[in-house]
C-alpha cells in the first residue's frame, strides 16, 4: 500500500509518519506538510512533499505522482487558531477534506483515516462519560468543521463506498513535535516549562478537566482502527480516550518529579472553549468493536514525558514550545 500522510509536520503527523514507515517501509509512506520537516528522522526516512490540502490541483498531483492508495489525513487548523481565523479553519479542515474525498472517489483510494475530535461536542452535550451517540452542537469553528467532516465521511462511505475511518481524539500529549494552536496545548506546555525550570502560566483554570491521551496510545489507536476488519465496525468515527485529569492534577503529578515546579492559572479565551468540551469520554464502542485499550495512565505518561524531554534538553534540542506565549 502506498500511503500519504497529510499534516505530516504536525504533532500527530510527524510521529505517525515514522510509525507507518517502520511498519510498511520508508518509501511507501509519503509525508506532506506545509512546513519543512522539523526532525532529521522525518526528512531522511522517506519522501516529503510540500502541500496545502486546500489546493486541490496540488493534492491531485501528489496522489497521482506517488500512486497513493491510502491516506492518513491529519492536516487541520486546531480549535484556538481556528477562533483566530475561522475562514482559514474551514478552508483547510472542510475544503481540504472535500478535495481529498473527491480525489479519492476518482482515484479509487482504498482507505482514509480522518481524525475527529472532542471538539465535536458542545455545551448541550453531557460532559461526563460523553456517549458515542449524543448531541453534536459545537460552538467553535474547529468543532463545526469536525462535525462536517464526520458527516462528509459518512456520506462518501454510503454513497461512493469509500472506506473512511476516524477517531474523536482527546487532547494528545507528546514529547516530539509540540501541538500548534489547540485548547489542550497547556497539558503539553506544562512539561516543557517544568523541564526548563521556568514557572508556567496556565491558560485554563486549575479545576479544568479534559480527556487526554499519550502519543504512543494515539498512534496505536489509529493503526488498530485502520487494520480492524470492516465488518466489526458499527461506527465510522469512534469516541476514544485514555485518561482524564485536571490541570491541577497534572501539575501535582509533575511536581512529584520536579518538586520546585511553579504554576499559576490565568484563564484566557481558551477557557470558554474547554468549558464546552467533555470532562470524560465513554469509549466502550471502540473497546467492544475493535478492542481499543489504552496503555498509559497519568503516572506512566508523566514519567515518560519528563524523561524524554530531559534527554532532549541534555542533547540541546528541547523545542521552545509556545515561544509566542511567553
Ligand atoms: N487538541 C485539540 C484542540 O485543542 C482538540 O482536538 O484543539
py3Dmol code that shows the C-alpha trace and the ligand (Angstrom):
import py3Dmol

protein = """\
ATOM      1  CA  UNK A   1       0.000   0.000   0.000  1.00  0.00           C
ATOM      2  CA  UNK A   2       1.360   3.439  -0.889  1.00  0.00           C
ATOM      3  CA  UNK A   3       0.355   5.812   1.875  1.00  0.00           C
ATOM      4  CA  UNK A   4       0.075   9.611   2.024  1.00  0.00           C
ATOM      5  CA  UNK A   5       0.179  11.410   5.384  1.00  0.00           C
ATOM      6  CA  UNK A   6      -1.104  14.985   5.212  1.00  0.00           C
ATOM      7  CA  UNK A   7      -0.253  17.288   8.111  1.00  0.00           C
ATOM      8  CA  UNK A   8       2.934  15.236   8.434  1.00  0.00           C
ATOM      9  CA  UNK A   9       4.885  18.017  10.129  1.00  0.00           C
ATOM     10  CA  UNK A  10       2.265  18.449  12.848  1.00  0.00           C
ATOM     11  CA  UNK A  11       2.077  16.998  16.341  1.00  0.00           C
ATOM     12  CA  UNK A  12       0.499  13.651  15.397  1.00  0.00           C
ATOM     13  CA  UNK A  13       1.613  13.515  11.760  1.00  0.00           C
ATOM     14  CA  UNK A  14       5.329  13.776  12.487  1.00  0.00           C
ATOM     15  CA  UNK A  15       5.239  10.702  14.728  1.00  0.00           C
ATOM     16  CA  UNK A  16       2.590   8.745  12.809  1.00  0.00           C
ATOM     17  CA  UNK A  17       4.646   9.059   9.611  1.00  0.00           C
ATOM     18  CA  UNK A  18       7.664   7.459  11.306  1.00  0.00           C
ATOM     19  CA  UNK A  19       5.499   4.698  12.798  1.00  0.00           C
ATOM     20  CA  UNK A  20       3.914   3.916   9.410  1.00  0.00           C
ATOM     21  CA  UNK A  21       7.330   3.914   7.722  1.00  0.00           C
ATOM     22  CA  UNK A  22       8.611   1.434  10.310  1.00  0.00           C
ATOM     23  CA  UNK A  23       5.647  -0.776   9.614  1.00  0.00           C
ATOM     24  CA  UNK A  24       5.194  -0.503   5.867  1.00  0.00           C
ATOM     25  CA  UNK A  25       8.608   0.723   4.616  1.00  0.00           C
ATOM     26  CA  UNK A  26      10.065   4.237   4.293  1.00  0.00           C
ATOM     27  CA  UNK A  27       9.462   4.649   0.554  1.00  0.00           C
ATOM     28  CA  UNK A  28       5.850   3.550   0.847  1.00  0.00           C
ATOM     29  CA  UNK A  29       4.856   6.488   3.060  1.00  0.00           C
ATOM     30  CA  UNK A  30       4.827   9.975   1.534  1.00  0.00           C
ATOM     31  CA  UNK A  31       4.858  12.776   4.113  1.00  0.00           C
ATOM     32  CA  UNK A  32       3.106  16.006   3.094  1.00  0.00           C
ATOM     33  CA  UNK A  33       3.168  19.227   5.069  1.00  0.00           C
ATOM     34  CA  UNK A  34       3.150  22.968   4.621  1.00  0.00           C
ATOM     35  CA  UNK A  35       6.249  23.470   6.779  1.00  0.00           C
ATOM     36  CA  UNK A  36       9.695  21.910   6.404  1.00  0.00           C
ATOM     37  CA  UNK A  37      10.098  18.620   8.325  1.00  0.00           C
ATOM     38  CA  UNK A  38      11.280  19.574  11.813  1.00  0.00           C
ATOM     39  CA  UNK A  39      13.229  16.417  12.506  1.00  0.00           C
ATOM     40  CA  UNK A  40      16.068  14.783  10.624  1.00  0.00           C
ATOM     41  CA  UNK A  41      14.316  11.423  11.079  1.00  0.00           C
ATOM     42  CA  UNK A  42      11.222  12.657   9.248  1.00  0.00           C
ATOM     43  CA  UNK A  43      13.237  14.312   6.469  1.00  0.00           C
ATOM     44  CA  UNK A  44      15.527  11.354   5.794  1.00  0.00           C
ATOM     45  CA  UNK A  45      13.290   8.293   6.290  1.00  0.00           C
ATOM     46  CA  UNK A  46      11.155   8.673   3.153  1.00  0.00           C
ATOM     47  CA  UNK A  47       9.674  11.083   0.594  1.00  0.00           C
ATOM     48  CA  UNK A  48       8.481  14.543   1.648  1.00  0.00           C
ATOM     49  CA  UNK A  49       6.318  16.923  -0.384  1.00  0.00           C
ATOM     50  CA  UNK A  50       5.269  20.453   0.396  1.00  0.00           C
ATOM     51  CA  UNK A  51       1.474  20.676   0.188  1.00  0.00           C
ATOM     52  CA  UNK A  52      -1.538  22.823   1.087  1.00  0.00           C
ATOM     53  CA  UNK A  53      -4.528  20.444   1.139  1.00  0.00           C
ATOM     54  CA  UNK A  54      -6.879  23.316   0.291  1.00  0.00           C
ATOM     55  CA  UNK A  55      -5.219  23.364  -3.165  1.00  0.00           C
ATOM     56  CA  UNK A  56      -7.000  20.542  -4.999  1.00  0.00           C
ATOM     57  CA  UNK A  57      -4.699  20.514  -8.040  1.00  0.00           C
ATOM     58  CA  UNK A  58      -1.616  20.206  -5.862  1.00  0.00           C
ATOM     59  CA  UNK A  59      -3.223  17.377  -3.861  1.00  0.00           C
ATOM     60  CA  UNK A  60      -4.277  15.627  -7.087  1.00  0.00           C
ATOM     61  CA  UNK A  61      -0.725  15.811  -8.393  1.00  0.00           C
ATOM     62  CA  UNK A  62       0.743  14.236  -5.246  1.00  0.00           C
ATOM     63  CA  UNK A  63      -1.845  11.412  -5.316  1.00  0.00           C
ATOM     64  CA  UNK A  64      -1.171  10.762  -8.995  1.00  0.00           C
ATOM     65  CA  UNK A  65       2.608  11.019  -8.966  1.00  0.00           C
ATOM     66  CA  UNK A  66       3.051   8.829  -5.913  1.00  0.00           C
ATOM     67  CA  UNK A  67       0.257   6.401  -6.884  1.00  0.00           C
ATOM     68  CA  UNK A  68      -1.312   6.833  -3.429  1.00  0.00           C
ATOM     69  CA  UNK A  69      -3.640   4.057  -2.219  1.00  0.00           C
ATOM     70  CA  UNK A  70      -4.341   5.079   1.389  1.00  0.00           C
ATOM     71  CA  UNK A  71      -4.332   8.438   3.185  1.00  0.00           C
ATOM     72  CA  UNK A  72      -3.929   9.489   6.810  1.00  0.00           C
ATOM     73  CA  UNK A  73      -5.446  12.944   6.541  1.00  0.00           C
ATOM     74  CA  UNK A  74      -4.135  14.864   9.541  1.00  0.00           C
ATOM     75  CA  UNK A  75      -3.852  18.377   8.090  1.00  0.00           C
ATOM     76  CA  UNK A  76      -6.038  20.642  10.222  1.00  0.00           C
ATOM     77  CA  UNK A  77      -6.283  24.020  11.925  1.00  0.00           C
ATOM     78  CA  UNK A  78      -6.996  23.371  15.632  1.00  0.00           C
ATOM     79  CA  UNK A  79      -9.512  24.975  17.975  1.00  0.00           C
ATOM     80  CA  UNK A  80      -7.694  28.055  19.311  1.00  0.00           C
ATOM     81  CA  UNK A  81      -6.113  29.021  15.978  1.00  0.00           C
ATOM     82  CA  UNK A  82      -9.466  28.313  14.359  1.00  0.00           C
ATOM     83  CA  UNK A  83     -11.076  31.007  16.502  1.00  0.00           C
ATOM     84  CA  UNK A  84      -8.407  33.495  15.379  1.00  0.00           C
ATOM     85  CA  UNK A  85      -9.103  32.697  11.724  1.00  0.00           C
ATOM     86  CA  UNK A  86     -12.355  30.749  11.248  1.00  0.00           C
ATOM     87  CA  UNK A  87     -12.267  31.198   7.461  1.00  0.00           C
ATOM     88  CA  UNK A  88      -8.875  29.501   7.169  1.00  0.00           C
ATOM     89  CA  UNK A  89     -10.053  26.720   9.528  1.00  0.00           C
ATOM     90  CA  UNK A  90     -12.988  25.991   7.201  1.00  0.00           C
ATOM     91  CA  UNK A  91     -10.756  26.085   4.134  1.00  0.00           C
ATOM     92  CA  UNK A  92      -8.174  23.644   5.495  1.00  0.00           C
ATOM     93  CA  UNK A  93     -10.471  21.378   7.519  1.00  0.00           C
ATOM     94  CA  UNK A  94     -13.519  21.199   5.251  1.00  0.00           C
ATOM     95  CA  UNK A  95     -12.361  22.173   1.741  1.00  0.00           C
ATOM     96  CA  UNK A  96      -9.188  20.132   2.306  1.00  0.00           C
ATOM     97  CA  UNK A  97     -11.200  17.059   3.274  1.00  0.00           C
ATOM     98  CA  UNK A  98     -13.711  17.588   0.467  1.00  0.00           C
ATOM     99  CA  UNK A  99     -10.827  17.810  -2.028  1.00  0.00           C
ATOM    100  CA  UNK A 100      -9.425  14.570  -0.703  1.00  0.00           C
ATOM    101  CA  UNK A 101     -12.777  12.741  -0.782  1.00  0.00           C
ATOM    102  CA  UNK A 102     -13.438  13.826  -4.348  1.00  0.00           C
ATOM    103  CA  UNK A 103      -9.961  12.780  -5.472  1.00  0.00           C
ATOM    104  CA  UNK A 104     -10.244   9.516  -3.523  1.00  0.00           C
ATOM    105  CA  UNK A 105     -13.514   8.730  -5.280  1.00  0.00           C
ATOM    106  CA  UNK A 106     -11.945   9.383  -8.684  1.00  0.00           C
ATOM    107  CA  UNK A 107      -8.635   7.645  -7.980  1.00  0.00           C
ATOM    108  CA  UNK A 108     -10.169   4.679  -6.149  1.00  0.00           C
ATOM    109  CA  UNK A 109      -8.175   5.232  -2.955  1.00  0.00           C
ATOM    110  CA  UNK A 110      -8.658   2.163  -0.749  1.00  0.00           C
ATOM    111  CA  UNK A 111      -8.688   3.680   2.755  1.00  0.00           C
ATOM    112  CA  UNK A 112      -8.711   7.041   4.517  1.00  0.00           C
ATOM    113  CA  UNK A 113      -8.079   7.887   8.171  1.00  0.00           C
ATOM    114  CA  UNK A 114      -9.617  11.186   9.202  1.00  0.00           C
ATOM    115  CA  UNK A 115      -9.311  12.215  12.850  1.00  0.00           C
ATOM    116  CA  UNK A 116     -12.187  13.956  14.511  1.00  0.00           C
ATOM    117  CA  UNK A 117     -12.052  15.477  17.993  1.00  0.00           C
ATOM    118  CA  UNK A 118     -13.746  16.011  21.346  1.00  0.00           C
ATOM    119  CA  UNK A 119     -14.427  19.448  19.837  1.00  0.00           C
ATOM    120  CA  UNK A 120     -17.473  17.974  18.032  1.00  0.00           C
ATOM    121  CA  UNK A 121     -19.277  18.138  21.372  1.00  0.00           C
ATOM    122  CA  UNK A 122     -20.677  21.330  22.823  1.00  0.00           C
ATOM    123  CA  UNK A 123     -22.429  22.939  25.773  1.00  0.00           C
ATOM    124  CA  UNK A 124     -25.582  20.843  25.303  1.00  0.00           C
ATOM    125  CA  UNK A 125     -23.656  17.535  25.337  1.00  0.00           C
ATOM    126  CA  UNK A 126     -23.360  15.549  28.603  1.00  0.00           C
ATOM    127  CA  UNK A 127     -19.848  16.325  29.876  1.00  0.00           C
ATOM    128  CA  UNK A 128     -19.180  13.187  31.910  1.00  0.00           C
ATOM    129  CA  UNK A 129     -18.646   9.866  30.136  1.00  0.00           C
ATOM    130  CA  UNK A 130     -19.890  11.551  26.971  1.00  0.00           C
ATOM    131  CA  UNK A 131     -21.673   8.860  24.937  1.00  0.00           C
ATOM    132  CA  UNK A 132     -20.830   7.782  21.387  1.00  0.00           C
ATOM    133  CA  UNK A 133     -24.275   8.823  20.145  1.00  0.00           C
ATOM    134  CA  UNK A 134     -25.094  12.239  21.560  1.00  0.00           C
ATOM    135  CA  UNK A 135     -25.665  15.917  20.787  1.00  0.00           C
ATOM    136  CA  UNK A 136     -23.080  17.357  18.388  1.00  0.00           C
ATOM    137  CA  UNK A 137     -23.528  21.118  18.623  1.00  0.00           C
ATOM    138  CA  UNK A 138     -20.066  22.685  18.905  1.00  0.00           C
ATOM    139  CA  UNK A 139     -19.547  26.402  19.416  1.00  0.00           C
ATOM    140  CA  UNK A 140     -16.067  26.635  17.829  1.00  0.00           C
ATOM    141  CA  UNK A 141     -15.345  26.735  14.090  1.00  0.00           C
ATOM    142  CA  UNK A 142     -12.942  23.831  14.635  1.00  0.00           C
ATOM    143  CA  UNK A 143     -15.793  21.790  16.131  1.00  0.00           C
ATOM    144  CA  UNK A 144     -18.114  22.778  13.284  1.00  0.00           C
ATOM    145  CA  UNK A 145     -15.520  21.606  10.746  1.00  0.00           C
ATOM    146  CA  UNK A 146     -15.032  18.303  12.562  1.00  0.00           C
ATOM    147  CA  UNK A 147     -18.790  17.575  12.698  1.00  0.00           C
ATOM    148  CA  UNK A 148     -18.943  18.447   8.992  1.00  0.00           C
ATOM    149  CA  UNK A 149     -16.022  16.096   8.383  1.00  0.00           C
ATOM    150  CA  UNK A 150     -17.761  13.233  10.186  1.00  0.00           C
ATOM    151  CA  UNK A 151     -20.908  13.788   8.112  1.00  0.00           C
ATOM    152  CA  UNK A 152     -18.946  14.005   4.863  1.00  0.00           C
ATOM    153  CA  UNK A 153     -17.151  10.778   5.745  1.00  0.00           C
ATOM    154  CA  UNK A 154     -20.490   9.040   6.360  1.00  0.00           C
ATOM    155  CA  UNK A 155     -21.856  10.384   3.102  1.00  0.00           C
ATOM    156  CA  UNK A 156     -18.897   9.355   0.935  1.00  0.00           C
ATOM    157  CA  UNK A 157     -18.856   5.922   2.547  1.00  0.00           C
ATOM    158  CA  UNK A 158     -22.537   5.338   1.965  1.00  0.00           C
ATOM    159  CA  UNK A 159     -22.778   6.961  -1.445  1.00  0.00           C
ATOM    160  CA  UNK A 160     -19.440   6.008  -3.015  1.00  0.00           C
ATOM    161  CA  UNK A 161     -18.280   3.094  -0.882  1.00  0.00           C
ATOM    162  CA  UNK A 162     -15.118   4.805   0.434  1.00  0.00           C
ATOM    163  CA  UNK A 163     -13.546   3.078   3.437  1.00  0.00           C
ATOM    164  CA  UNK A 164     -13.015   6.104   5.664  1.00  0.00           C
ATOM    165  CA  UNK A 165     -12.495   5.768   9.410  1.00  0.00           C
ATOM    166  CA  UNK A 166     -11.942   8.218  12.230  1.00  0.00           C
ATOM    167  CA  UNK A 167     -11.453   8.801  15.938  1.00  0.00           C
ATOM    168  CA  UNK A 168     -12.672  11.635  18.130  1.00  0.00           C
ATOM    169  CA  UNK A 169      -9.290  12.279  19.682  1.00  0.00           C
ATOM    170  CA  UNK A 170      -8.997  13.879  23.112  1.00  0.00           C
ATOM    171  CA  UNK A 171      -6.035  16.183  23.870  1.00  0.00           C
ATOM    172  CA  UNK A 172      -2.837  14.484  22.708  1.00  0.00           C
ATOM    173  CA  UNK A 173       0.297  14.701  24.851  1.00  0.00           C
ATOM    174  CA  UNK A 174       3.665  14.147  23.221  1.00  0.00           C
ATOM    175  CA  UNK A 175       7.344  14.988  23.538  1.00  0.00           C
ATOM    176  CA  UNK A 176       8.418  15.269  19.890  1.00  0.00           C
ATOM    177  CA  UNK A 177       6.525  17.911  17.902  1.00  0.00           C
ATOM    178  CA  UNK A 178       4.601  20.377  20.077  1.00  0.00           C
ATOM    179  CA  UNK A 179       0.932  20.866  19.230  1.00  0.00           C
ATOM    180  CA  UNK A 180       0.003  24.087  17.483  1.00  0.00           C
ATOM    181  CA  UNK A 181      -2.999  26.171  18.347  1.00  0.00           C
ATOM    182  CA  UNK A 182      -5.184  23.797  20.356  1.00  0.00           C
ATOM    183  CA  UNK A 183      -7.111  24.309  23.575  1.00  0.00           C
ATOM    184  CA  UNK A 184      -5.469  21.252  25.160  1.00  0.00           C
ATOM    185  CA  UNK A 185      -1.932  22.582  24.479  1.00  0.00           C
ATOM    186  CA  UNK A 186      -1.456  23.586  28.151  1.00  0.00           C
ATOM    187  CA  UNK A 187      -1.130  19.893  29.040  1.00  0.00           C
ATOM    188  CA  UNK A 188       1.978  19.696  26.822  1.00  0.00           C
ATOM    189  CA  UNK A 189       3.405  23.165  27.527  1.00  0.00           C
ATOM    190  CA  UNK A 190       3.418  22.440  31.262  1.00  0.00           C
ATOM    191  CA  UNK A 191       6.049  19.696  30.753  1.00  0.00           C
ATOM    192  CA  UNK A 192       8.392  21.921  28.739  1.00  0.00           C
ATOM    193  CA  UNK A 193       8.313  24.632  31.385  1.00  0.00           C
ATOM    194  CA  UNK A 194       8.864  22.078  34.157  1.00  0.00           C
ATOM    195  CA  UNK A 195      11.912  20.640  32.365  1.00  0.00           C
ATOM    196  CA  UNK A 196      13.278  24.116  31.663  1.00  0.00           C
ATOM    197  CA  UNK A 197      12.783  25.081  35.304  1.00  0.00           C
ATOM    198  CA  UNK A 198      10.565  28.026  34.335  1.00  0.00           C
ATOM    199  CA  UNK A 199       7.267  28.885  36.071  1.00  0.00           C
ATOM    200  CA  UNK A 200       4.276  28.170  33.850  1.00  0.00           C
ATOM    201  CA  UNK A 201       1.257  30.413  33.375  1.00  0.00           C
ATOM    202  CA  UNK A 202      -1.599  28.070  32.529  1.00  0.00           C
ATOM    203  CA  UNK A 203      -4.344  29.433  30.281  1.00  0.00           C
ATOM    204  CA  UNK A 204      -7.129  27.361  31.858  1.00  0.00           C
ATOM    205  CA  UNK A 205      -8.302  27.134  35.473  1.00  0.00           C
ATOM    206  CA  UNK A 206      -6.757  24.630  37.873  1.00  0.00           C
ATOM    207  CA  UNK A 207     -10.008  22.615  38.046  1.00  0.00           C
ATOM    208  CA  UNK A 208     -10.369  22.287  34.252  1.00  0.00           C
ATOM    209  CA  UNK A 209     -10.726  18.608  33.429  1.00  0.00           C
ATOM    210  CA  UNK A 210     -10.411  17.304  29.876  1.00  0.00           C
ATOM    211  CA  UNK A 211      -9.893  13.860  28.359  1.00  0.00           C
ATOM    212  CA  UNK A 212      -6.323  13.197  27.183  1.00  0.00           C
ATOM    213  CA  UNK A 213      -4.103  10.550  25.603  1.00  0.00           C
ATOM    214  CA  UNK A 214      -0.347   9.934  25.369  1.00  0.00           C
ATOM    215  CA  UNK A 215       1.139   9.740  21.873  1.00  0.00           C
ATOM    216  CA  UNK A 216       2.024   6.003  21.843  1.00  0.00           C
ATOM    217  CA  UNK A 217      -1.652   5.217  22.528  1.00  0.00           C
ATOM    218  CA  UNK A 218      -2.730   7.764  19.900  1.00  0.00           C
ATOM    219  CA  UNK A 219      -0.566   6.168  17.180  1.00  0.00           C
ATOM    220  CA  UNK A 220      -1.604   2.639  18.095  1.00  0.00           C
ATOM    221  CA  UNK A 221      -5.291   3.569  18.071  1.00  0.00           C
ATOM    222  CA  UNK A 222      -5.115   4.941  14.515  1.00  0.00           C
ATOM    223  CA  UNK A 223      -3.288   1.886  13.181  1.00  0.00           C
ATOM    224  CA  UNK A 224      -5.501  -0.592  15.056  1.00  0.00           C
ATOM    225  CA  UNK A 225      -8.665   1.069  13.786  1.00  0.00           C
ATOM    226  CA  UNK A 226      -7.371   1.039  10.205  1.00  0.00           C
ATOM    227  CA  UNK A 227      -6.412  -2.641  10.459  1.00  0.00           C
ATOM    228  CA  UNK A 228      -9.709  -3.722  12.091  1.00  0.00           C
ATOM    229  CA  UNK A 229     -11.983  -5.879   9.936  1.00  0.00           C
ATOM    230  CA  UNK A 230     -14.601  -3.661   8.336  1.00  0.00           C
ATOM    231  CA  UNK A 231     -17.456  -5.948   9.313  1.00  0.00           C
ATOM    232  CA  UNK A 232     -16.778  -5.376  13.037  1.00  0.00           C
ATOM    233  CA  UNK A 233     -17.193  -1.596  12.837  1.00  0.00           C
ATOM    234  CA  UNK A 234     -20.606  -0.252  13.811  1.00  0.00           C
ATOM    235  CA  UNK A 235     -19.424   3.360  13.513  1.00  0.00           C
ATOM    236  CA  UNK A 236     -17.262   5.298  11.111  1.00  0.00           C
ATOM    237  CA  UNK A 237     -15.933   7.733  13.727  1.00  0.00           C
ATOM    238  CA  UNK A 238     -15.397   6.449  17.271  1.00  0.00           C
ATOM    239  CA  UNK A 239     -15.207   8.093  20.673  1.00  0.00           C
ATOM    240  CA  UNK A 240     -11.812   7.329  22.153  1.00  0.00           C
ATOM    241  CA  UNK A 241      -9.968   8.235  25.327  1.00  0.00           C
ATOM    242  CA  UNK A 242      -7.207   7.156  27.672  1.00  0.00           C
ATOM    243  CA  UNK A 243      -7.461   9.273  30.817  1.00  0.00           C
ATOM    244  CA  UNK A 244      -8.938  12.455  32.284  1.00  0.00           C
ATOM    245  CA  UNK A 245      -7.275  14.850  34.718  1.00  0.00           C
ATOM    246  CA  UNK A 246      -7.498  18.472  35.794  1.00  0.00           C
ATOM    247  CA  UNK A 247      -4.739  20.973  35.052  1.00  0.00           C
ATOM    248  CA  UNK A 248      -4.028  20.993  38.807  1.00  0.00           C
ATOM    249  CA  UNK A 249      -3.732  17.198  38.971  1.00  0.00           C
ATOM    250  CA  UNK A 250      -1.252  17.216  36.094  1.00  0.00           C
ATOM    251  CA  UNK A 251       0.849  19.904  37.797  1.00  0.00           C
ATOM    252  CA  UNK A 252       0.763  17.854  41.020  1.00  0.00           C
ATOM    253  CA  UNK A 253       1.998  14.715  39.209  1.00  0.00           C
ATOM    254  CA  UNK A 254       4.787  16.707  37.525  1.00  0.00           C
ATOM    255  CA  UNK A 255       5.768  18.134  40.904  1.00  0.00           C
ATOM    256  CA  UNK A 256       6.455  14.583  42.171  1.00  0.00           C
ATOM    257  CA  UNK A 257       9.429  14.571  39.765  1.00  0.00           C
ATOM    258  CA  UNK A 258      10.181  18.311  39.654  1.00  0.00           C
ATOM    259  CA  UNK A 259       9.481  19.474  43.223  1.00  0.00           C
ATOM    260  CA  UNK A 260      10.190  23.145  42.541  1.00  0.00           C
ATOM    261  CA  UNK A 261       7.780  23.375  39.575  1.00  0.00           C
ATOM    262  CA  UNK A 262       5.677  26.525  39.851  1.00  0.00           C
ATOM    263  CA  UNK A 263       2.415  27.214  38.080  1.00  0.00           C
ATOM    264  CA  UNK A 264      -0.162  29.972  38.117  1.00  0.00           C
ATOM    265  CA  UNK A 265      -3.547  29.976  36.430  1.00  0.00           C
ATOM    266  CA  UNK A 266      -4.610  32.847  34.199  1.00  0.00           C
ATOM    267  CA  UNK A 267      -7.536  31.685  32.040  1.00  0.00           C
ATOM    268  CA  UNK A 268      -7.885  33.305  28.616  1.00  0.00           C
ATOM    269  CA  UNK A 269     -10.347  32.787  25.731  1.00  0.00           C
ATOM    270  CA  UNK A 270      -9.443  29.102  25.598  1.00  0.00           C
ATOM    271  CA  UNK A 271     -11.148  28.543  28.975  1.00  0.00           C
ATOM    272  CA  UNK A 272     -14.514  29.182  27.348  1.00  0.00           C
ATOM    273  CA  UNK A 273     -13.724  26.530  24.733  1.00  0.00           C
ATOM    274  CA  UNK A 274     -12.586  23.988  27.340  1.00  0.00           C
ATOM    275  CA  UNK A 275     -15.792  24.615  29.322  1.00  0.00           C
ATOM    276  CA  UNK A 276     -17.893  23.342  26.409  1.00  0.00           C
ATOM    277  CA  UNK A 277     -15.916  20.091  25.990  1.00  0.00           C
ATOM    278  CA  UNK A 278     -16.360  16.768  27.820  1.00  0.00           C
ATOM    279  CA  UNK A 279     -14.592  16.038  31.101  1.00  0.00           C
ATOM    280  CA  UNK A 280     -14.513  12.332  30.253  1.00  0.00           C
ATOM    281  CA  UNK A 281     -15.494  10.107  27.351  1.00  0.00           C
ATOM    282  CA  UNK A 282     -17.339   6.816  27.046  1.00  0.00           C
ATOM    283  CA  UNK A 283     -15.293   4.856  24.506  1.00  0.00           C
ATOM    284  CA  UNK A 284     -16.971   1.487  25.103  1.00  0.00           C
ATOM    285  CA  UNK A 285     -17.982   1.156  21.422  1.00  0.00           C
ATOM    286  CA  UNK A 286     -14.288   1.333  20.390  1.00  0.00           C
ATOM    287  CA  UNK A 287     -13.407  -1.199  23.082  1.00  0.00           C
ATOM    288  CA  UNK A 288     -16.165  -3.596  22.004  1.00  0.00           C
ATOM    289  CA  UNK A 289     -15.847  -3.277  18.236  1.00  0.00           C
ATOM    290  CA  UNK A 290     -12.095  -3.273  17.651  1.00  0.00           C
ATOM    291  CA  UNK A 291     -10.566  -3.984  21.029  1.00  0.00           C
ATOM    292  CA  UNK A 292      -9.385  -0.491  21.996  1.00  0.00           C
ATOM    293  CA  UNK A 293      -7.483  -0.475  25.279  1.00  0.00           C
ATOM    294  CA  UNK A 294      -5.220   2.411  26.342  1.00  0.00           C
ATOM    295  CA  UNK A 295      -1.892   1.536  27.995  1.00  0.00           C
ATOM    296  CA  UNK A 296      -0.852   4.827  29.568  1.00  0.00           C
ATOM    297  CA  UNK A 297      -2.235   6.247  32.801  1.00  0.00           C
ATOM    298  CA  UNK A 298      -1.214   9.568  34.370  1.00  0.00           C
ATOM    299  CA  UNK A 299       1.817   8.359  36.361  1.00  0.00           C
ATOM    300  CA  UNK A 300       3.467   6.448  33.461  1.00  0.00           C
ATOM    301  CA  UNK A 301       2.774   9.213  30.991  1.00  0.00           C
ATOM    302  CA  UNK A 302       4.235  11.945  33.191  1.00  0.00           C
ATOM    303  CA  UNK A 303       7.344   9.885  33.949  1.00  0.00           C
ATOM    304  CA  UNK A 304       7.980   9.099  30.267  1.00  0.00           C
ATOM    305  CA  UNK A 305       7.288  12.666  29.122  1.00  0.00           C
ATOM    306  CA  UNK A 306       9.718  14.140  31.642  1.00  0.00           C
ATOM    307  CA  UNK A 307      12.389  11.558  30.774  1.00  0.00           C
ATOM    308  CA  UNK A 308      12.019  12.189  27.032  1.00  0.00           C
ATOM    309  CA  UNK A 309      12.180  15.974  27.412  1.00  0.00           C
ATOM    310  CA  UNK A 310      15.117  15.771  29.838  1.00  0.00           C
ATOM    311  CA  UNK A 311      17.026  13.705  27.235  1.00  0.00           C
ATOM    312  CA  UNK A 312      16.241  16.296  24.570  1.00  0.00           C
ATOM    313  CA  UNK A 313      17.299  19.121  26.858  1.00  0.00           C
ATOM    314  CA  UNK A 314      20.597  17.358  27.614  1.00  0.00           C
ATOM    315  CA  UNK A 315      21.154  16.985  23.859  1.00  0.00           C
ATOM    316  CA  UNK A 316      20.453  20.709  23.435  1.00  0.00           C
ATOM    317  CA  UNK A 317      17.317  20.282  21.301  1.00  0.00           C
ATOM    318  CA  UNK A 318      14.396  20.946  23.621  1.00  0.00           C
ATOM    319  CA  UNK A 319      11.949  22.664  21.319  1.00  0.00           C
ATOM    320  CA  UNK A 320      10.911  26.042  22.768  1.00  0.00           C
ATOM    321  CA  UNK A 321       7.200  25.459  22.929  1.00  0.00           C
ATOM    322  CA  UNK A 322       4.733  28.312  22.505  1.00  0.00           C
ATOM    323  CA  UNK A 323       7.522  30.875  22.383  1.00  0.00           C
ATOM    324  CA  UNK A 324       4.916  33.452  21.446  1.00  0.00           C
ATOM    325  CA  UNK A 325       3.020  32.944  24.707  1.00  0.00           C
ATOM    326  CA  UNK A 326       5.988  33.732  26.934  1.00  0.00           C
TER     327      UNK A 326
END
"""
ligand_1 = """\
7
LIG
N -6.389 19.128 20.829
C -7.403 19.745 20.018
C -7.551 21.187 20.351
O -7.320 21.520 21.481
C -8.710 19.055 20.206
O -8.918 18.177 19.176
O -7.927 21.956 19.525
"""
view = py3Dmol.view(width=600, height=400)
view.addModel(protein, "pdb")
view.setStyle({"model": 0}, {"cartoon": {"style": "trace"}})
view.addModel(ligand_1, "xyz")
view.setStyle({"model": 1}, {"stick": {}})
view.zoomTo()
view.show()
